[in-house]
Amino acid sequence: MNRRFWTAALGEEALYEEDLPDCCERSAKSFDSSFECPVCGAAWQAPLYVEPEECAFTERANDAQRKGAA
């Protein structure tokens, strides 16, 4: 089962599609990236993919990075 995730356009809430209010869940099935519910007016969007940053404690620095370190 592919669970789709939606975030409120104002960024206050993030829910799986099946946890959206009933009126929003019906609308979500028809959209891929964002939608505004015609019943309650809530605006939802698919979350943006963010690539994680490197961890300074687990990643090894190369020579150029070590020379620049204080």
N, C-alpha and C positions, 0 to 999 in steps of 0.2 A: 504494500500500500504506500503510495506516494503522498506524504503529508505536506500540504502547502502551508506556508507561514505568511501572515500579513501583519504589517505594522500600521498603526494609526498615522495619518498624514501629519498630525501635530506631534508625533513621537511619544505620546504618553502611554501607549498600550501596544502590546504585541501578542497575537493569538494565532493558534493553528486554525485552519479554515473551519474545522468542525466545532470549534469553540466560539466562533463569531455569533452574534445575535442571529436569530433565524432569518430575518429579512436580509441581512448582510451576507449570510452564507449562501442564500439563493443567488444573489448577484455575483458573488465571488467566483462561482462556477463558470461564468461566462467571460471572465477577464483574466489576463495573464500578469500585467504589471501594476495596474492601479484601477480603482473604480470609486464612484460615489454612489452610495446606496440610495435608490429612488424613494424608498419608504421613510427612512430615518435621517438621511442626509449625511451620514458618517462617511468620511473619506479614508480609504485604505490603500496601501501600496505594498508591493513586494519589497522585502528588505534588500538593500544594496549589498553586494559581496565586498567584503573588506579583507584584504590580504593581511595576515598577522605580521607584526613586526618581529625582527629577530630578538632573541633573548640574550642579553649581555652575559648572563651567567652560564649559558649552555653553548653558545656559538663561539668558535675560536676566531679571534681577530687575525687578519693577515699582517705582514710586516709594515705596510704603509699605515695601517690603522694604529699599530702599536707605537710607531714613531710620533703620531699626532696626539697620543694620549698624554695627559699631564701627569 
